[in-house]
Amino acid sequence: MVNRRMFLVGSVAAAASGQTSQPTVGTGMIGVGNRGSYLLGGVLVQPKAKVLALCDIKPDRLDKAATTAVRDNPATYSDWRRIIDRKDVDAVFIAAPPDLHSEMAVAALRAGKHVYCEKPIGVTPAQVQAVIEAAKKSNKVFVPGQQLRSVNQYIEAMRKIREGIIGDVIMVKAQRHAVADLPHDGTSGDWYFDVNRSGGYLIEQSVHNLDLCNWAIGGHPTRACGFGGILLYKNDPPGRTIFDCGTISYEYPGGVMMSFTQNVFHPRAMPNGNQYIYVYGTKGAVDLMGTPTMYSLSGESKPVVLAEKPQQEDSHAHIAAFYNSVVNGAKPPADITVGATAALTAILGHQAMIRQQVVDWQRLGVEL
Ligand SMILES: NC(=O)c1ccc[n+]([C@@H]2O[C@H](COP(=O)([O-])OP(=O)(O)OC[C@H]3O[C@@H](n4cnc5c(N)ncnc54)[C@H](O)[C@@H]3O)[C@@H](O)[C@H]2O)c1
């Protein structure tokens, strides 16, 4: 059992022992592109955080981030290992491209850092396995960037689903369709379209949706089959190796079924939205995304809103929860098991599409 004392390190420990009146968690940020800049903004508003170090291989992004964090006067690096080497860095945020997450997270955990690692935590089973092992050996906090786990209406809806409001969950139908491809010349255009770097659309993007599906079902799939392809954006951008669409079927314990589709050509004006998750139970179903709403199977009762979407959401709730775990030992809303299970669910679906075979979870060869 990890207790509160074990969380206190470096400047946090110094602060707790009264050596400084300003308790701080020395924080380093690796990768300050699109997502990393957003995370940096969230870190800067946390009362316990001090940004000591920033890293990016692109000088313009590093400069921009240093300007954003000028209050804390962070050091800047192009080599991420320099951040890990710093004794005064207690916590590391990783928002580099997905294929680098595992190596960086493992090094940070081994060096005794708390880690907030963007999703997916790895793009291959071996990468995910390495993070699991390092996180389990460490007594530090590991939070994957599955921030939907910190969204109140999902927490509340999942609680009601677990309590049996729709009976036993027996099927899920979900889709993540996008109204466009990511911009080919955009901030992540240099890695996103390479399947070995991003893992592809299912692993890089749908990992959020698949995590919600796992959460609603209460477990992970046992096998998957599916088809994927490049049907619209053929060789666009040139050298593209990620699919632009796919259909995957997953089976969960007890024969629970999930059907998932993805594409990047969903017209914006088409009704019913480009993303949804329908959770079907023995007594009714929940339309989960947005404002989770329950419909009873008998059709006699009116739809029931399970949890209202707040007027104003704390867009940095997941980051705040990370610091709450680091400083106060609170249970994080998402841990290594959540991050690994989400990534592996996506990897399983991806492998099924690539192999065009039924692929068993066991075949991934990863111990959760
Ligand atoms: N949780 C979410 O909702 C969410 C949203 C967007 C992106 N992401 C994730 O965040 C990660 C980054 O995505 P992005 O959109 O910010 O991409 P991006 O390309 O805008 O940013 C990645 C940054 O990492 C830097 N980088 C590359 N190699 C590096 C290295 N060796 N050392 C240090 N920095 C390095 C790049 O120069 C770039 O600035 C991805 O894993 C993505 O899946 C998560």
The ligand as an ORCA input file, in Angstrom:
! r2SCAN-3c Opt
* xyz 0 1
  N      -5.273     13.821    -24.239
  C      -5.659     14.422    -25.347
  O      -6.830     14.721    -25.545
  C      -4.640     14.751    -26.400
  C      -4.923     15.709    -27.371
  C      -3.946     15.965    -28.337
  C      -2.764     15.245    -28.327
  N      -2.545     14.310    -27.375
  C      -1.304     13.513    -27.366
  O      -0.199     14.358    -27.081
  C       0.944     13.891    -27.783
  C       1.493     15.047    -28.626
  O       0.532     15.417    -29.574
  P       0.529     16.884    -30.183
  O      -0.755     17.039    -30.891
  O       0.898     17.849    -29.139
  O       1.708     16.775    -31.245
  P       2.764     17.912    -31.637
  O       3.526     17.403    -32.798
  O       2.075     19.233    -31.761
  O       3.707     17.993    -30.376
  C       4.691     17.025    -30.089
  C       5.938     17.776    -29.674
  O       6.927     16.840    -29.262
  C       8.180     17.314    -29.746
  N       9.135     16.222    -29.810
  C       9.306     15.297    -30.783
  N      10.321     14.482    -30.480
  C      10.813     14.904    -29.289
  C      11.887     14.471    -28.467
  N      12.657     13.437    -28.806
  N      12.120     15.143    -27.317
  C      11.348     16.206    -26.970
  N      10.330     16.672    -27.712
  C      10.064     16.007    -28.848
  C       7.853     17.884    -31.102
  O       8.853     18.759    -31.574
  C       6.530     18.591    -30.829
  O       6.702     19.936    -30.457
  C       0.469     12.698    -28.608
  O       0.731     11.524    -27.918
  C      -1.008     12.877    -28.707
  O      -1.705     11.665    -28.832
  C      -3.446     14.066    -26.403
*
